[in-house]
Amino acid sequence: MLDRGALREGASGPDVERLGPEPEPESESGVARACDAAAEGFRHSQLQAARNIHTASHARAHRAGTTCGDCGESFGSEGAHSDRCQGAASAEFTGYTGRRHQHCIRGSKTLTVFRHGAMPGEIREIRAIDLFAGVGGSSAGASAAGVKVVAAVDSWSLARDTYTANFPEVTFLQRRCENVSIRELKKRIGSIDLLLASPECTSHTCAKGSAPRSEASRRTAFQVIRFARAFKPRWIVVENVVHMRSWKRYQRWLGALKALGYNVREQVINAADHGVPQARRRLFVMCDRDDIPSEVTPRSGRRKTAGAILNRNGKYKFSPLRSEKRAMATLERADRALTALGHSKPFLLVYYGSDAAGGWQRVSAPLRTLTTLDRFAYVKPGADGHFMRMLQVPEIKAAMGFPSTYLLDHGTRREKIKLLGNAVCPPVLTAVLRRLTGVGSI
Ligand SMILES: C[S@@+](CC[C@H](N)C(=O)[O-])C[C@H]1O[C@@H](n2cnc3c(N)ncnc32)[C@H](O)[C@@H]1O
């Protein structure tokens, strides 16, 4: 049996962090020893009645890529294990992964991860806070991964209205992160395992052009350090524009995370690599206090294209492309597209905002990065010339990777576009969390 005596000082509640010292193997053979030890902890006879239990034999089969003598499950590779677990029909499924040394139980809807040595009675969810929560893209991605978001902070009332419509069970604080009393928040929500944050990016982003940039805005990133120091979550994920790395205080900020004991991985991730029909590159800073964060690898398969988000059933009205009110720059962009594509194909036009890539794109490629502006128009050939309309909110929502059921009932069209253009693409965060925490990954 595992030694469960040594609980960490000051911890409360049935927290994985309260578990006694556990093996943290560095080598493959170390992994094997640790896995055996943990698997022994699952007393097969005692728990069999309640659950589909994995035993030491199961663990060995997983490592060796063979078949478990107890339950008959075969392991060709970690991927095969993954597919099998995701599709497990049993109401609860006890799984196993050597890489992260975790076990999980998959209920009919939720997936819970816990670390080696935890017994099923002590299983708990990964609990998260979402700072700078905006429209809730990070929370949507985390929830899809099986994480329980318990609190969210954003100073914008429209973010609050939209967020709480989608996550009514989450404690939402509508205030600046700087003004949140961590002592009070801790009293209200207890401990957390994961901190999610998308600090202000408008003063890092190149979309801001030559407008003056606010150091006060950039420094909101230091709120991550304040919350991390106080809550000591095992994991942190910070999302921002790639240009955040050029900030003069970026290395100091990163150093502060490391000084708190985090192993840190910075990775620029393209949403198009994770099933989102948008080529949106964002910086993700992934932190783990106990392990070295692994690289998030692209999903296999074809990328989704802009064509996939377009509503072509005539719901939205078009107007002639060539009209007196059209700006010369718009028509020049359209002409470039027509020269490249001919006159029979639809395309997307950069209508507002700057563009360094010709000002148009094919519908057969992922959409270029959406911003907080109403940026793209859809142009299609008609009986007498070309017609255009702006992309609509449901199309932009789909291009960000939000499910169609996500509620966006508050604000004007412009405000909704701003909320969406600021968001984290939920599928990207789901992929990041699966890789970082192991949640939902077996
Ligand atoms: C990049 S967006 C958030 C993206 C969010 N993760 C999502 O997926 O929707 C940044 C948000 O931070 C909020 N914000 C900016 N400064 C803030 C501050 N000091 N405290 C709290 N919220 C702030 C803005 O209102 C905005 O909604």
The ligand as an SDF file (V2000), in Angstrom:
LIG
                    3D

 27 29  0  0  0  0  0  0  0  0999 V2000
   -7.5060   39.0370  -24.2690 C   0  0  0  0  0  0  0  0  0  0  0  0
   -9.0190   39.3530  -23.5120 S   0  0  0  0  0  0  0  0  0  0  0  0
   -9.4780   37.8950  -22.6940 C   0  0  0  0  0  0  0  0  0  0  0  0
   -9.5260   36.6360  -23.4270 C   0  0  0  0  0  0  0  0  0  0  0  0
  -10.1790   35.5260  -22.7020 C   0  0  0  0  0  0  0  0  0  0  0  0
   -9.2070   34.5960  -22.1780 N   0  0  0  0  0  0  0  0  0  0  0  0
  -11.1310   34.7880  -23.6190 C   0  0  0  0  0  0  0  0  0  0  0  0
  -10.8350   33.6920  -24.0090 O   0  0  0  0  0  0  0  0  0  0  0  0
  -12.1700   35.3550  -23.9530 O   0  0  0  0  0  0  0  0  0  0  0  0
   -8.5580   40.3670  -22.1760 C   0  0  0  0  0  0  0  0  0  0  0  0
   -9.6660   40.7390  -21.2280 C   0  0  0  0  0  0  0  0  0  0  0  0
   -9.0530   41.3390  -20.0880 O   0  0  0  0  0  0  0  0  0  0  0  0
   -9.9340   42.3200  -19.5800 C   0  0  0  0  0  0  0  0  0  0  0  0
   -9.0790   43.2090  -18.7710 N   0  0  0  0  0  0  0  0  0  0  0  0
   -8.1620   44.1040  -19.2080 C   0  0  0  0  0  0  0  0  0  0  0  0
   -7.4920   44.6250  -18.1650 N   0  0  0  0  0  0  0  0  0  0  0  0
   -7.9830   44.0350  -17.0480 C   0  0  0  0  0  0  0  0  0  0  0  0
   -7.6790   44.1270  -15.6690 C   0  0  0  0  0  0  0  0  0  0  0  0
   -6.7140   44.9210  -15.2350 N   0  0  0  0  0  0  0  0  0  0  0  0
   -8.3550   43.3390  -14.8180 N   0  0  0  0  0  0  0  0  0  0  0  0
   -9.3340   42.5150  -15.2530 C   0  0  0  0  0  0  0  0  0  0  0  0
   -9.6840   42.4010  -16.5440 N   0  0  0  0  0  0  0  0  0  0  0  0
   -9.0030   43.1430  -17.4320 C   0  0  0  0  0  0  0  0  0  0  0  0
  -10.5900   42.9180  -20.7840 C   0  0  0  0  0  0  0  0  0  0  0  0
  -11.8570   43.4550  -20.4190 O   0  0  0  0  0  0  0  0  0  0  0  0
  -10.6860   41.7330  -21.7270 C   0  0  0  0  0  0  0  0  0  0  0  0
  -11.9580   41.1360  -21.6530 O   0  0  0  0  0  0  0  0  0  0  0  0
  1  2  1  0
  2  3  1  0
  2 10  1  0
  3  4  1  0
  4  5  1  0
  5  6  1  0
  5  7  1  0
  7  8  2  0
  7  9  1  0
 10 11  1  0
 11 12  1  0
 11 26  1  0
 12 13  1  0
 13 14  1  0
 13 24  1  0
 14 15  1  0
 14 23  1  0
 15 16  2  0
 16 17  1  0
 17 18  1  0
 17 23  2  0
 18 19  1  0
 18 20  2  0
 20 21  1  0
 21 22  2  0
 22 23  1  0
 24 25  1  0
 24 26  1  0
 26 27  1  0
M  CHG  2   2   1   9  -1
M  END
$$$$
